[in-house]
Amino acid sequence: MNASTSPRHLRKARAAAALLSLAALSACGEQTVGGADTSAPTASTASTASTTATAPGAAAAPGAAATTRFTENGVTVTVSLSGWKASKGTLTAVFTPEEKGFHLYSTDLPPTGVEGVGRPTVMAVTGALTAEGRLAASAPVQKIRVPGVGAPVPVYPDGPVTATLPVRADRNGDATVLFGYASCSSQEGCTIPVADRPVHLHVTNDGPAFTTH
């Protein structure tokens, strides 16, 4: 073997080493770092996330509860449909103020509130669903005073409030549940009212299912 190495041979060796290093780095880009996958999301991953997010829209088994939820203006509303049989069932909404000490207004509050403050708790249906009775709340009504209002206002005890509405399906097709509400505190006043906030359903022979629009 020739002990001397020409500059040309050295350049080839260095180039080969550089190519090997580049290949190793490319392979590492798809490995995990600290146990976490650093590769870009694949199309199947994005599809799984979308399916998970829209799972509430899947049809429920007969008689089982389908559920969806939203949060707006300081209140989380969890909506479910249960007891579906012979084209009838019960819509249930649990209104949960996000902050302690806040109350939902009564369903019997006048539409414009008291002295213009507050809005009644409302859950109404349109489209393929029809209400079979009045909206009923599980909590007793009490009266509190809020800043800036001379008269006391009717509210439910602070914390979650469950309201139910019996419904029936008149036909297959789209239906909408419309929500209205506001919350208040005797110390901090009232939140901005929510009016006609829609939750969508689709009614088939298997029953209603929540959908996203």
Rosetta silent file (secondary structure, phi, psi, omega in degrees, C-alpha in Angstrom):
SEQUENCE: MNASTSPRHLRKARAAAALLSLAALSACGEQTVGGADTSAPTASTASTASTTATAPGAAAAPGAAATTRFTENGVTVTVSLSGWKASKGTLTAVFTPEEKGFHLYSTDLPPTGVEGVGRPTVMAVTGALTAEGRLAASAPVQKIRVPGVGAPVPVYPDGPVTATLPVRADRNGDATVLFGYASCSSQEGCTIPVADRPVHLHVTNDGPAFTTH
SCORE:     score description
SCORE:     0.000 S_00000001
   1 L     0.000  139.761  179.551    0.000    0.000    0.000 S_00000001
   2 L   -76.910  119.633 -177.395    1.273    3.470   -0.835 S_00000001
   3 L   -67.931  -28.103 -179.244    1.867    5.368    2.445 S_00000001
   4 L   -85.348  147.205 -179.697    1.420    8.749    0.804 S_00000001
   5 L  -122.455  127.022 -177.653   -2.080   10.033   -0.014 S_00000001
   6 L   -74.313  153.920  177.071   -2.673   12.479   -2.815 S_00000001
   7 H   -56.466  -33.793 -178.609   -4.763   15.640   -2.215 S_00000001
   8 H   -65.715  -39.973  178.749   -7.298   14.342   -4.728 S_00000001
   9 H   -66.617  -35.995  177.141   -7.808   11.157   -2.689 S_00000001
  10 H   -62.690  -42.860  179.338   -8.206   13.213    0.514 S_00000001
  11 H   -62.076  -39.942  179.220  -10.913   15.374   -1.103 S_00000001
  12 H   -65.038  -40.075 -179.983  -12.831   12.238   -2.183 S_00000001
  13 H   -64.733  -43.002  179.676  -12.619   10.766    1.307 S_00000001
  14 H   -65.246  -39.534  179.448  -13.871   13.984    2.920 S_00000001
  15 H   -63.641  -40.659  179.356  -16.743   14.241    0.430 S_00000001
  16 H   -64.506  -40.951  178.963  -17.776   10.655    1.154 S_00000001
  17 H   -63.678  -39.988  179.464  -17.706   11.326    4.913 S_00000001
  18 H   -63.790  -41.098  179.055  -19.842   14.433    4.453 S_00000001
  19 H   -64.511  -39.365  177.418  -22.429   12.492    2.442 S_00000001
  20 H   -63.620  -41.266  178.442  -22.590    9.797    5.122 S_00000001
  21 H   -63.392  -41.614  179.834  -23.128   12.432    7.830 S_00000001
  22 H   -63.397  -40.794  178.405  -25.904   14.080    5.792 S_00000001
  23 H   -63.392  -39.608  179.349  -27.656   10.737    5.340 S_00000001
  24 H   -65.134  -41.391  178.873  -27.452   10.093    9.092 S_00000001
  25 H   -64.511  -39.900  178.990  -28.933   13.493    9.894 S_00000001
  26 H   -61.812  -41.370  179.338  -31.798   12.927    7.433 S_00000001
  27 H   -65.339  -37.933 -179.716  -32.612    9.619    9.096 S_00000001
  28 H   -66.237  -24.644 -179.610  -32.599   11.234   12.572 S_00000001
  29 L   -63.310  -18.675  179.490  -35.190   13.750   11.460 S_00000001
  30 L  -105.879    8.590  177.864  -37.817   10.999   11.573 S_00000001
  31 L   -95.782  175.854  179.617  -36.756    9.619   14.932 S_00000001
  32 E   -92.238  148.581  176.159  -37.990   10.650   18.341 S_00000001
  33 E  -118.780  117.338 -177.941  -36.262   13.186   20.557 S_00000001
  34 L    62.015   28.055  178.143  -36.778   12.605   24.252 S_00000001
  35 L    88.654   -4.867 -177.784  -39.559   10.148   23.391 S_00000001
  36 E  -103.216  139.897  179.245  -41.505   12.670   21.274 S_00000001
  37 E   -77.553  121.557 -178.044  -42.100   12.209   17.550 S_00000001
  38 L   -98.807    2.659  179.218  -40.547   15.135   15.665 S_00000001
  39 L   -76.044  157.535 -179.858  -41.802   14.160   12.233 S_00000001
  40 L   -68.215  149.516  179.394  -44.523   16.224   10.548 S_00000001
  41 L   -60.913  143.193  177.547  -48.131   15.024   11.046 S_00000001
  42 L   -91.801  169.845  179.996  -49.325   12.651    8.381 S_00000001
  43 H   -61.911  -36.471  179.916  -52.639   12.799    6.555 S_00000001
  44 H   -67.516  -35.465  176.740  -53.959    9.900    8.654 S_00000001
  45 H   -62.693  -45.674  179.569  -53.065   11.758   11.893 S_00000001
  46 H   -61.885  -39.007 -179.880  -54.998   14.850   10.775 S_00000001
  47 H   -65.431  -39.574  178.866  -57.975   12.684    9.849 S_00000001
  48 H   -63.819  -42.040  178.544  -57.975   11.024   13.276 S_00000001
  49 H   -62.530  -41.298  179.823  -57.946   14.419   15.021 S_00000001
  50 H   -65.433  -41.400  179.880  -60.856   15.578   12.877 S_00000001
  51 H   -63.853  -41.488  178.521  -62.800   12.405   13.585 S_00000001
  52 H   -62.945  -41.280 -177.758  -62.217   12.812   17.314 S_00000001
  53 H   -67.219  -30.796 -176.475  -63.350   16.439   17.220 S_00000001
  54 L  -102.527   10.147 -179.721  -66.583   15.595   15.385 S_00000001
  55 H   -54.429  -34.986  177.926  -67.336   12.411   17.310 S_00000001
  56 H   -57.907  -18.481 -179.705  -70.362   14.060   19.029 S_00000001
  57 H   -81.289   -6.633 -179.623  -71.976   14.088   15.581 S_00000001
  58 L   -70.385  144.914 -178.233  -71.995   10.304   15.378 S_00000001
  59 L   -65.922  137.698  178.738  -75.408    8.692   15.607 S_00000001
  60 L   -88.898  154.725  174.867  -76.242    7.362   19.049 S_00000001
  61 L   -65.834  151.312 -179.429  -77.723    3.946   19.649 S_00000001
  62 L   -52.737  128.925  178.893  -81.490    4.018   20.217 S_00000001
  63 L    84.618  -13.608 -179.448  -82.221    5.293   23.720 S_00000001
  64 L   -84.609  162.550 -178.104  -78.585    6.266   24.365 S_00000001
  65 L   -90.795  130.654  169.117  -77.431    9.807   25.063 S_00000001
  66 E  -101.766  142.423 -171.522  -75.653   11.851   22.394 S_00000001
  67 E  -135.581  144.429  169.777  -73.661   14.782   23.789 S_00000001
  68 E  -146.626  168.474  179.490  -72.006   18.001   22.647 S_00000001
  69 E  -153.826  160.164  174.126  -70.843   21.160   24.406 S_00000001
  70 E  -151.088  160.668  176.450  -69.756   24.754   23.896 S_00000001
  71 E  -127.985  129.333  178.818  -68.499   27.640   26.030 S_00000001
  72 E  -152.733  134.124  176.697  -69.500   31.238   25.463 S_00000001
  73 L    51.587   48.225  171.155  -69.506   34.383   27.623 S_00000001
  74 L    82.871    7.843 -179.221  -68.422   32.680   30.826 S_00000001
  75 E  -134.554  131.976  172.300  -70.751   29.668   30.714 S_00000001
  76 E   -97.282  130.005 -179.005  -70.149   26.112   29.465 S_00000001
  77 E  -115.197  119.300  176.626  -73.261   24.407   28.101 S_00000001
  78 E  -105.872  120.424 -172.941  -73.292   20.605   27.839 S_00000001
  79 E  -113.534  133.817  177.155  -76.159   19.350   25.699 S_00000001
  80 E  -137.196  155.717  177.631  -77.417   15.764   25.507 S_00000001
  81 E  -126.439  122.008 -173.322  -80.311   13.956   23.916 S_00000001
  82 E  -138.006  170.603  176.357  -81.544   10.837   25.688 S_00000001
  83 E    64.234   30.628 -174.609  -84.449    8.451   26.017 S_00000001
  84 E   -74.446  119.432  179.791  -85.127    8.428   22.275 S_00000001
  85 E  -157.776  133.308  178.800  -88.064    6.127   21.513 S_00000001
  86 L    53.944   44.797  176.230  -90.945    6.317   19.039 S_00000001
  87 L    66.816   20.096  178.068  -89.619    9.650   17.655 S_00000001
  88 E  -132.684  151.945  178.279  -89.563   11.262   21.106 S_00000001
  89 E  -167.209 -168.815 -177.819  -86.831   12.050   23.614 S_00000001
  90 E  -128.133  125.319  170.870  -85.459   14.599   26.073 S_00000001
  91 E   -87.340  130.144  178.200  -82.998   17.389   25.442 S_00000001
  92 E  -124.435  133.111  176.725  -80.929   18.172   28.520 S_00000001
  93 E  -125.562  128.828  174.615  -78.626   21.151   28.931 S_00000001
  94 E  -107.299  114.824 -179.885  -76.283   21.682   31.871 S_00000001
  95 E   -95.693  118.364 -177.218  -75.295   25.351   32.193 S_00000001
  96 E  -122.651  105.998  175.227  -72.089   25.742   34.198 S_00000001
  97 E   -60.667  140.920 -176.861  -70.741   29.242   34.980 S_00000001
  98 L   -75.851  -25.574 -177.218  -66.964   29.298   34.737 S_00000001
  99 L  -111.103  143.042  179.582  -66.479   31.516   37.782 S_00000001
 100 L   -65.126  142.205  177.750  -67.593   30.858   41.334 S_00000001
 101 L    90.347    0.524  178.666  -70.455   32.997   42.610 S_00000001
 102 L   -97.206  141.353 -176.561  -72.162   33.437   39.220 S_00000001
 103 E  -116.296  146.994  168.546  -75.835   32.535   38.749 S_00000001
 104 E   -83.841  141.956  175.657  -77.920   31.676   35.687 S_00000001
 105 E   -72.318  153.033 -179.774  -81.055   33.773   35.271 S_00000001
 106 L   -64.277  152.373  174.188  -84.428   32.080   35.648 S_00000001
 107 L   -66.051  -20.129 -178.077  -86.302   30.767   32.605 S_00000001
 108 L   -92.943    2.934  176.082  -89.186   33.013   33.740 S_00000001
 109 L   -62.142  140.032  176.641  -87.176   36.250   33.586 S_00000001
 110 L   -55.509  150.556 -176.697  -88.797   38.720   31.142 S_00000001
 111 L   -54.445  -31.112 -179.845  -87.196   38.655   27.663 S_00000001
 112 L   -99.959   10.051  177.186  -85.565   42.062   28.231 S_00000001
 113 L    80.746 -161.232  176.994  -84.511   41.317   31.801 S_00000001
 114 E  -110.600  118.216 -175.313  -85.086   43.536   34.841 S_00000001
 115 L    54.906   33.988  178.468  -84.470   47.207   34.127 S_00000001
 116 L    81.650    1.329 -177.594  -82.771   46.026   30.950 S_00000001
 117 E  -108.338  134.849  177.128  -80.317   43.791   32.799 S_00000001
 118 L    90.264  159.534  176.356  -80.169   40.012   32.406 S_00000001
 119 L  -142.384  145.215 -179.732  -81.757   37.555   29.977 S_00000001
 120 L   -68.043  154.401  173.014  -83.850   34.440   30.630 S_00000001
 121 L   -77.340  123.957 -173.109  -82.373   30.980   30.201 S_00000001
 122 E  -130.451  139.151  168.561  -83.772   29.651   26.918 S_00000001
 123 E  -141.255  111.088 -177.062  -83.556   26.361   25.003 S_00000001
 124 E  -128.088  156.792 -178.792  -85.819   26.147   21.941 S_00000001
 125 E  -121.512  148.275  176.227  -85.932   23.856   18.907 S_00000001
 126 E  -137.728  168.862  177.702  -86.634   24.500   15.235 S_00000001
 127 E    83.601 -131.452 -173.723  -86.651   22.446   12.048 S_00000001
 128 L   -75.749   -8.990  177.719  -87.309   18.721   12.256 S_00000001
 129 E  -107.883  145.151  177.887  -87.741   18.806   16.062 S_00000001
 130 E  -129.425  141.592  177.454  -90.698   20.238   17.979 S_00000001
 131 E   -72.171  138.697  179.239  -90.987   20.915   21.718 S_00000001
 132 L  -102.268    1.604 -178.449  -93.442   18.656   23.542 S_00000001
 133 L  -175.613 -167.461 -178.822  -93.609   20.827   26.648 S_00000001
 134 L   -89.790  155.650  173.583  -92.007   23.703   28.525 S_00000001
 135 L   -69.095  129.866 -178.968  -88.356   24.080   29.466 S_00000001
 136 E  -123.865  136.916  178.215  -87.910   22.991   33.099 S_00000001
 137 E  -105.970  146.684 -175.484  -84.972   23.692   35.403 S_00000001
 138 L   -82.997  -11.980 -173.745  -83.944   21.391   38.235 S_00000001
 139 L  -104.104  152.047  177.183  -82.960   24.182   40.634 S_00000001
 140 L   -75.391  154.750  178.492  -85.173   26.490   42.724 S_00000001
 141 L   -88.893  137.225  173.371  -85.443   30.175   41.884 S_00000001
 142 E  -132.610  166.182 -178.748  -84.060   32.740   44.302 S_00000001
 143 E  -116.438  135.650  176.860  -83.699   36.510   44.095 S_00000001
 144 E  -131.861  166.257  174.762  -80.482   38.461   44.428 S_00000001
 145 L  -106.348  139.485  179.141  -79.442   42.041   43.904 S_00000001
 146 L  -121.172  152.509 -178.275  -76.856   42.952   41.293 S_00000001
 147 L   -56.329  133.759  175.512  -74.919   46.208   40.921 S_00000001
 148 L    86.997    0.343 -179.319  -76.791   48.918   39.046 S_00000001
 149 L  -121.643  126.174 -176.551  -80.251   47.335   39.323 S_00000001
 150 L   -72.399  -38.522 -176.843  -82.793   48.628   41.830 S_00000001
 151 L   -93.835  150.075  175.493  -85.040   45.553   41.879 S_00000001
 152 L   -67.449  153.767 -178.075  -83.920   42.042   42.797 S_00000001
 153 E  -115.793  143.111 -179.677  -83.501   39.610   39.898 S_00000001
 154 E   -82.329  124.573 -177.915  -84.675   35.954   39.757 S_00000001
 155 E  -138.065  171.441  170.383  -81.789   33.506   39.392 S_00000001
 156 L   -95.690  161.019  177.008  -80.859   29.927   40.165 S_00000001
 157 L   -54.822  148.843 -178.234  -78.319   29.093   42.896 S_00000001
 158 L   -61.873  148.710 -176.265  -74.744   29.676   41.769 S_00000001
 159 L   108.061 -171.468 -175.895  -73.099   26.747   40.033 S_00000001
 160 L   -63.869  144.220  176.185  -74.371   24.281   37.417 S_00000001
 161 E  -129.847  131.479  179.204  -78.052   24.305   36.450 S_00000001
 162 E  -103.965  129.294  178.171  -79.745   21.475   34.544 S_00000001
 163 E  -125.005  142.160 -177.905  -82.641   22.239   32.205 S_00000001
 164 E  -127.233  149.050  178.893  -84.716   19.716   30.249 S_00000001
 165 E  -141.503  117.425  175.835  -87.022   19.975   27.249 S_00000001
 166 E   -73.310  136.797 -176.779  -89.147   17.091   25.890 S_00000001
 167 E  -135.739  161.043  172.650  -89.013   16.965   22.082 S_00000001
 168 E  -136.831  155.649  176.998  -90.357   14.950   19.179 S_00000001
 169 E   -97.243  124.127  177.903  -89.256   14.502   15.572 S_00000001
 170 L   -85.731  -22.495 -176.357  -91.836   15.499   12.972 S_00000001
 171 L  -168.208  171.473  170.292  -89.718   14.280   10.061 S_00000001
 172 L   -79.265  150.009  179.611  -86.195   13.408    9.007 S_00000001
 173 E   140.706 -167.772 -177.181  -83.905   16.354    8.283 S_00000001
 174 E   -83.671  145.775  175.585  -81.981   19.136    9.994 S_00000001
 175 E  -137.683  156.202 -179.887  -82.914   20.590   13.374 S_00000001
 176 E  -133.999  134.855  170.811  -81.460   23.382   15.483 S_00000001
 177 E  -101.653  126.297 -178.198  -81.439   23.973   19.230 S_00000001
 178 E  -108.124  127.150 -177.770  -81.247   27.694   20.050 S_00000001
 179 E  -111.711  142.036  171.207  -79.802   28.786   23.396 S_00000001
 180 E  -138.166  139.448 -179.802  -80.099   32.065   25.238 S_00000001
 181 E  -171.512  169.445  169.397  -78.718   32.880   28.668 S_00000001
 182 L  -156.964  159.328  177.348  -76.665   35.227   30.822 S_00000001
 183 E  -125.887  158.981 -177.609  -75.043   34.918   34.227 S_00000001
 184 E  -147.415  160.540  177.153  -74.620   37.376   37.065 S_00000001
 185 E  -131.963  141.515  179.022  -72.904   37.881   40.379 S_00000001
 186 L   -67.695  -16.877 -179.907  -74.107   39.977   43.301 S_00000001
 187 L  -101.274  -38.655 -171.405  -70.562   41.339   43.549 S_00000001
 188 L  -108.790    0.092  178.967  -69.356   41.596   39.955 S_00000001
 189 E    85.102 -151.828 -170.159  -72.522   42.258   37.966 S_00000001
 190 E  -116.413  153.825  174.284  -73.589   40.469   34.796 S_00000001
 191 L   -85.722  166.648  176.972  -71.948   38.843   31.803 S_00000001
 192 L   -67.660  130.067 -178.089  -72.812   39.744   28.205 S_00000001
 193 L   -64.961  150.663  171.814  -76.000   37.861   27.225 S_00000001
 194 E  -107.355  133.093 -179.115  -75.958   35.059   24.666 S_00000001
 195 E  -132.071  134.960  175.240  -78.895   34.966   22.235 S_00000001
 196 E    52.239   42.751  176.936  -79.906   32.366   19.637 S_00000001
 197 E   -77.922  116.722 -172.609  -76.675   30.401   19.956 S_00000001
 198 E   -86.994  145.159  165.281  -77.265   27.397   17.643 S_00000001
 199 E  -126.871  129.084 -170.530  -76.476   23.726   18.145 S_00000001
 200 E  -102.252  145.903  175.138  -77.235   21.611   15.085 S_00000001
 201 E  -134.521  161.574  171.633  -78.658   18.114   14.770 S_00000001
 202 E  -128.473  129.070 -176.670  -79.646   15.818   11.937 S_00000001
 203 E  -101.041  128.162  174.801  -82.649   13.525   12.333 S_00000001
 204 E  -127.526 -175.629  177.445  -82.757   10.121   10.617 S_00000001
 205 L   -63.801  -21.621  177.904  -84.758    6.941   11.148 S_00000001
 206 L   -84.562   -7.264 -178.834  -82.180    6.028   13.811 S_00000001
 207 E   115.261  176.909  179.677  -82.854    9.244   15.715 S_00000001
 208 E   -78.080  150.697  173.721  -81.184   12.672   16.030 S_00000001
 209 E  -139.412  141.573  177.770  -77.412   13.164   16.130 S_00000001
 210 E   -70.347  142.874  179.651  -75.433   16.330   16.822 S_00000001
 211 E  -131.021  167.302  174.483  -73.551   17.715   13.839 S_00000001
 212 L  -111.020  142.695  178.862  -71.046   20.490   13.133 S_00000001
 213 L  -118.766    0.000    0.000  -71.713   23.269   10.608 S_00000001
